[in-house]
Amino acid sequence: METKWTPGPWGIGDGNEVYAVEAYRSVAMACWHAEGDANARLIAAAPDLAEALAALEAANEEVAAGRPQGAYLAMIDGGQSDALARLDDARRNARSALTRATGG
C-alpha cells in the first residue's frame, strides 16, 4: 500500500507525544484529558491498522474473485445471507476508511 504518511512503527513518548520510531520524529500529540492515553495508543497504532485493513481487504477480494457465483447462492440458500450482507458492508467500510486515510 502506497502512503503519504510517516512510515511506522509509531510509538508513544512523554506527554502522549506520538513519534515515528525509526526517525524519532513527532507525528502527533494527544491531548492531556482523560482519554489522552487511549487516543495516543490509537494514533500510534494507525500505520499498523491501515496495513492490516488493506491486507484483509485484499485477501477478501482475492477470495471473492475466485469463488463462482454458485458458491454465493449456496451460502445464501444455506442461511448465510445476513452474514454475507454484513461482510459486504464491512468491506465497503474498510475501503472507505482506507480511502480517507490515504487521501485517495
Backbone as a chain_set.jsonl record, in Angstrom:
{"seq": "METKWTPGPWGIGDGNEVYAVEAYRSVAMACWHAEGDANARLIAAAPDLAEALAALEAANEEVAAGRPQGAYLAMIDGGQSDALARLDDARRNARSALTRATGG", "coords": {"N": [[0.842, -1.168, 0.0], [0.699, 2.105, -0.964], [1.586, 5.031, 0.687], [1.291, 8.364, 2.09], [1.919, 9.129, 4.58], [4.055, 9.368, 7.513], [6.244, 6.673, 7.752], [5.514, 3.743, 9.705], [6.939, 1.759, 12.377], [5.014, 3.526, 14.897], [5.488, 5.132, 18.026], [4.863, 5.927, 21.532], [5.699, 8.695, 23.346], [6.866, 10.839, 26.022], [4.28, 12.682, 27.628], [2.209, 11.925, 25.937], [3.078, 12.198, 23.328], [3.167, 11.211, 20.019], [5.352, 9.413, 18.055], [7.496, 8.751, 15.213], [9.146, 5.763, 15.167], [11.603, 4.86, 13.913], [12.641, 7.221, 12.744], [12.499, 8.853, 14.852], [10.751, 11.072, 15.049], [8.323, 13.508, 15.724], [4.884, 12.858, 15.232], [2.32, 13.351, 16.074], [0.325, 14.79, 18.732], [-1.355, 13.8, 21.497], [-4.108, 14.954, 23.413], [-4.165, 16.102, 26.856], [-6.35, 15.287, 28.316], [-8.76, 13.058, 29.924], [-8.995, 10.932, 28.096], [-6.602, 10.927, 26.795], [-4.344, 9.104, 26.899], [-5.446, 6.768, 25.739], [-6.162, 7.8, 23.234], [-3.622, 8.428, 22.234], [-2.517, 5.843, 22.03], [-4.201, 4.746, 20.062], [-3.675, 6.452, 17.875], [-0.937, 5.938, 17.546], [-1.066, 3.306, 16.706], [-2.106, 3.53, 14.181], [-0.633, 3.293, 11.576], [-0.122, 0.489, 11.529], [-2.732, -0.514, 11.763], [-3.887, 0.441, 9.38], [-2.35, -0.92, 7.475], [-2.981, -3.6, 8.124], [-5.737, -3.595, 7.636], [-5.795, -3.054, 4.893], [-4.529, -5.376, 3.942], [-6.362, -7.325, 4.775], [-8.617, -6.569, 3.306], [-7.631, -6.942, 0.691], [-7.185, -9.723, 0.699], [-9.807, -10.621, 1.047], [-10.97, -9.713, -1.329], [-9.529, -11.262, -3.141], [-10.36, -13.864, -2.479], [-13.099, -13.591, -3.017], [-13.044, -13.083, -5.773], [-12.22, -15.52, -6.773], [-14.264, -17.232, -6.235], [-16.972, -18.978, -7.478], [-20.164, -17.795, -8.757], [-22.196, -19.533, -8.038], [-21.359, -20.498, -5.576], [-21.816, -18.361, -3.851], [-24.596, -18.227, -4.034], [-25.232, -20.693, -2.895], [-24.379, -20.222, -0.289], [-26.19, -18.252, 0.457], [-28.583, -19.678, 0.203], [-28.048, -21.443, 2.229], [-28.62, -20.074, 4.488], [-26.948, -17.968, 5.111], [-27.212, -15.352, 4.302], [-27.518, -12.947, 5.778], [-25.045, -12.79, 7.095], [-23.372, -12.568, 4.88], [-24.207, -10.103, 3.904], [-23.404, -8.446, 6.024], [-20.644, -8.841, 5.834], [-20.16, -7.734, 3.322], [-20.893, -5.068, 3.821], [-18.931, -4.467, 5.741], [-16.652, -4.716, 4.16], [-17.034, -2.593, 2.346], [-16.96, -0.452, 4.163], [-14.33, -0.721, 5.076], [-12.879, -0.15, 2.733], [-13.705, 2.497, 2.355], [-12.662, 3.722, 4.69], [-9.904, 3.298, 4.281], [-9.584, 4.792, 1.958], [-10.138, 7.381, 2.915], [-8.005, 7.589, 4.724], [-5.756, 7.47, 3.086], [-6.118, 9.563, 1.434], [-7.115, 9.186, -1.021]], "CA": [[0.0, 0.0, 0.0], [1.466, 3.347, -1.041], [1.035, 6.025, 1.607], [1.994, 9.643, 2.175], [2.228, 9.437, 5.966], [5.339, 8.928, 8.035], [6.202, 5.218, 7.923], [5.514, 3.185, 11.06], [6.023, 1.833, 13.515], [4.956, 4.728, 15.712], [5.492, 4.871, 19.461], [4.324, 6.976, 22.391], [6.711, 9.249, 24.232], [6.395, 11.621, 27.162], [3.178, 13.6, 27.391], [1.365, 11.409, 24.851], [3.601, 12.531, 22.006], [3.269, 10.056, 19.135], [6.536, 9.659, 17.22], [7.955, 7.694, 14.314], [10.198, 5.068, 15.905], [12.895, 4.842, 13.218], [13.127, 8.58, 12.525], [12.254, 9.56, 16.107], [10.175, 12.356, 14.654], [6.97, 13.652, 16.225], [3.841, 12.815, 14.215], [1.07, 13.83, 16.658], [0.303, 14.987, 20.175], [-2.688, 13.561, 22.05], [-4.436, 15.893, 24.494], [-3.927, 15.648, 28.224], [-7.591, 14.973, 29.017], [-8.888, 11.681, 30.419], [-8.82, 9.947, 27.022], [-5.336, 11.19, 26.12], [-3.539, 7.888, 26.751], [-6.114, 5.896, 24.766], [-6.027, 8.435, 21.919], [-2.227, 8.263, 21.799], [-2.34, 4.446, 21.597], [-4.904, 4.574, 18.786], [-2.911, 7.16, 16.841], [0.324, 5.219, 17.333], [-1.367, 2.054, 16.002], [-2.698, 3.835, 12.875], [0.017, 2.663, 10.417], [-0.344, -0.961, 11.576], [-4.146, -0.755, 11.477], [-4.115, 0.669, 7.946], [-1.72, -2.031, 6.746], [-3.764, -4.81, 8.369], [-7.019, -3.451, 6.948], [-5.535, -3.207, 3.458], [-4.253, -6.792, 3.685], [-7.62, -8.046, 4.944], [-9.463, -6.261, 2.155], [-7.053, -7.593, -0.487], [-7.452, -11.161, 0.813], [-11.231, -10.809, 0.813], [-11.202, -9.535, -2.767], [-8.946, -12.426, -3.82], [-11.26, -14.997, -2.248], [-14.352, -13.323, -3.732], [-12.809, -13.194, -7.211], [-12.031, -16.922, -7.119], [-15.439, -18.02, -5.861], [-18.022, -18.901, -8.501], [-21.448, -17.247, -8.334], [-22.959, -20.604, -7.401], [-20.951, -20.615, -4.178], [-22.556, -17.336, -3.116], [-26.003, -18.643, -3.968], [-25.31, -21.78, -1.92], [-24.272, -19.626, 1.041], [-27.471, -17.593, 0.716], [-29.549, -20.761, 0.435], [-27.701, -22.078, 3.497], [-28.978, -19.205, 5.609], [-25.871, -17.044, 5.445], [-27.385, -14.082, 3.6], [-27.246, -11.841, 6.7], [-23.596, -12.732, 7.297], [-22.784, -12.037, 3.645], [-24.518, -8.673, 3.855], [-22.505, -7.784, 6.985], [-19.303, -8.886, 5.268], [-20.109, -6.76, 2.24], [-20.873, -3.753, 4.467], [-17.611, -4.297, 6.353], [-15.697, -4.492, 3.077], [-17.227, -1.213, 1.86], [-16.462, 0.449, 5.209], [-12.872, -0.809, 5.064], [-12.412, 0.59, 1.558], [-13.951, 3.914, 2.628], [-11.691, 4.164, 5.689], [-8.588, 3.367, 3.649], [-9.604, 5.93, 1.03], [-9.984, 8.596, 3.734], [-6.671, 7.602, 5.319], [-4.723, 7.674, 2.061], [-6.439, 10.762, 0.67], [-7.443, 8.758, -2.383]], "C": [[0.892, 1.237, 0.0], [0.799, 4.389, -0.151], [1.866, 7.299, 1.561], [2.344, 9.994, 3.618], [3.599, 8.924, 6.355], [5.284, 7.428, 8.279], [6.232, 4.812, 9.395], [6.736, 2.321, 11.246], [6.099, 3.187, 14.211], [4.919, 4.319, 17.173], [4.925, 6.052, 20.218], [5.422, 7.41, 23.351], [6.081, 9.985, 25.405], [5.25, 12.541, 26.747], [2.283, 13.215, 26.237], [1.801, 11.901, 23.476], [3.728, 11.235, 21.206], [4.412, 10.356, 18.163], [6.821, 8.462, 16.324], [9.182, 7.065, 14.936], [11.548, 5.179, 15.199], [13.473, 6.233, 13.039], [13.125, 9.395, 13.816], [11.826, 10.999, 15.823], [8.74, 12.392, 15.141], [5.969, 13.63, 15.069], [2.501, 13.323, 14.752], [1.259, 14.03, 18.157], [-1.133, 14.794, 20.638], [-2.896, 14.498, 23.239], [-4.235, 15.253, 25.863], [-5.203, 15.322, 28.976], [-7.658, 13.478, 29.329], [-8.637, 10.631, 29.344], [-7.468, 10.073, 26.325], [-4.48, 9.955, 25.886], [-4.129, 6.966, 25.689], [-5.999, 6.481, 23.357], [-4.619, 8.27, 21.371], [-1.978, 6.84, 21.32], [-3.004, 4.195, 20.248], [-4.14, 5.245, 17.646], [-1.624, 6.408, 16.526], [0.101, 3.92, 16.562], [-1.845, 2.284, 14.57], [-1.968, 3.2, 11.688], [-0.195, 1.145, 10.371], [-1.794, -1.305, 11.249], [-4.444, -0.595, 9.988], [-3.533, -0.469, 7.117], [-2.522, -3.323, 6.906], [-5.101, -4.757, 7.638], [-6.854, -3.615, 5.445], [-5.282, -4.668, 3.106], [-5.527, -7.625, 3.793], [-8.543, -7.806, 3.751], [-8.942, -6.952, 0.896], [-7.32, -9.099, -0.464], [-8.917, -11.463, 0.543], [-11.555, -10.687, -0.673], [-10.679, -10.741, -3.554], [-9.85, -13.647, -3.68], [-12.549, -14.806, -3.053], [-14.177, -13.504, -5.235], [-12.691, -14.648, -7.652], [-13.237, -17.805, -6.835], [-16.507, -17.881, -6.945], [-19.337, -18.379, -7.911], [-22.285, -18.297, -7.604], [-22.61, -20.771, -5.93], [-21.666, -19.573, -3.321], [-24.013, -17.733, -2.949], [-26.193, -19.769, -2.957], [-25.222, -21.24, -0.497], [-25.58, -18.928, 1.416], [-28.533, -18.637, 1.022], [-29.298, -21.448, 1.772], [-27.956, -21.188, 4.701], [-27.912, -18.195, 5.983], [-26.023, -15.679, 4.779], [-27.11, -12.886, 4.508], [-25.751, -11.675, 6.933], [-22.904, -12.178, 6.055], [-23.039, -10.549, 3.517], [-23.624, -7.904, 4.817], [-21.075, -7.756, 6.463], [-19.15, -7.86, 4.157], [-20.092, -5.337, 2.795], [-19.503, -3.468, 5.075], [-16.552, -4.027, 5.293], [-15.812, -3.066, 2.538], [-16.713, -0.202, 2.881], [-14.941, 0.452, 5.261], [-12.302, 0.005, 3.904], [-12.572, 2.088, 1.78], [-12.934, 4.473, 3.627], [-10.293, 4.276, 5.092], [-8.503, 4.524, 2.664], [-9.443, 7.234, 1.791], [-8.557, 8.704, 4.279], [-5.581, 7.939, 4.306], [-4.98, 8.924, 1.23], [-6.841, 10.446, -0.759], [-8.879, 8.625, -2.554]], "O": [[1.744, 1.39, 0.875], [-0.411, 4.6, -0.23], [2.991, 7.31, 1.06], [2.981, 11.015, 3.875], [4.223, 8.151, 5.628], [4.367, 6.951, 8.947], [6.887, 5.452, 10.218], [7.515, 2.174, 10.304], [7.102, 3.896, 14.128], [4.374, 3.269, 17.514], [4.549, 7.061, 19.621], [5.995, 6.595, 24.072], [4.914, 9.776, 25.734], [5.255, 13.104, 25.652], [1.661, 14.078, 25.618], [0.982, 12.008, 22.563], [4.333, 10.271, 21.676], [4.44, 11.411, 17.529], [6.447, 7.328, 16.624], [10.162, 7.759, 15.209], [12.539, 5.555, 15.826], [14.683, 6.412, 13.17], [13.679, 10.493, 13.866], [12.431, 11.971, 16.275], [8.011, 11.412, 14.989], [6.172, 14.294, 14.052], [1.629, 13.69, 13.965], [2.202, 13.522, 18.763], [-2.027, 15.533, 20.225], [-1.957, 14.792, 23.979], [-4.149, 14.032, 25.998], [-5.146, 15.096, 30.185], [-6.727, 12.73, 29.034], [-8.122, 9.554, 29.642], [-7.224, 9.373, 25.342], [-3.943, 9.773, 24.793], [-3.406, 6.444, 24.841], [-5.766, 5.747, 22.397], [-4.438, 8.003, 20.183], [-1.3, 6.64, 20.312], [-2.441, 3.514, 19.39], [-3.981, 4.661, 16.574], [-1.262, 6.26, 15.359], [0.991, 3.478, 15.836], [-1.978, 1.323, 13.813], [-2.635, 2.603, 10.842], [-0.422, 0.582, 9.301], [-2.058, -2.277, 10.541], [-5.167, -1.403, 9.405], [-4.16, -0.929, 6.162], [-2.72, -4.056, 5.938], [-5.548, -5.761, 7.084], [-7.685, -4.247, 4.794], [-5.767, -5.151, 2.083], [-5.745, -8.532, 2.989], [-9.173, -8.737, 3.25], [-9.729, -7.49, 0.116], [-7.647, -9.685, -1.496], [-9.237, -12.452, -0.117], [-12.332, -11.478, -1.208], [-11.309, -11.185, -4.515], [-10.078, -14.374, -4.647], [-13.032, -15.74, -3.692], [-15.071, -14.026, -5.901], [-13.029, -14.975, -8.79], [-13.23, -18.992, -7.158], [-16.897, -16.764, -7.287], [-19.584, -18.509, -6.712], [-23.0, -17.975, -6.656], [-23.464, -21.143, -5.126], [-22.076, -19.865, -2.198], [-24.591, -17.595, -1.871], [-27.195, -19.801, -2.243], [-25.905, -21.733, 0.401], [-26.023, -19.007, 2.562], [-29.291, -18.501, 1.982], [-30.226, -21.976, 2.383], [-27.55, -21.518, 5.815], [-27.966, -17.618, 7.069], [-25.054, -14.923, 4.702], [-26.526, -11.901, 4.056], [-25.244, -10.554, 6.966], [-21.955, -11.402, 6.167], [-22.165, -9.81, 3.063], [-23.134, -6.827, 4.476], [-20.371, -6.76, 6.63], [-18.122, -7.19, 4.063], [-19.354, -4.489, 2.294], [-18.975, -2.364, 4.941], [-15.657, -3.208, 5.5], [-14.799, -2.407, 2.302], [-16.097, 0.797, 2.508], [-14.327, 1.499, 5.465], [-11.349, 0.763, 4.084], [-11.683, 2.867, 1.435], [-12.407, 5.569, 3.433], [-9.577, 5.239, 5.365], [-7.459, 5.166, 2.549], [-8.691, 8.109, 1.361], [-7.973, 9.788, 4.291], [-4.603, 8.612, 4.633], [-4.145, 9.303, 0.409], [-6.901, 11.337, -1.607], [-9.341, 8.272, -3.639]]}, "num_chains": 1, "name": "protein.A"}
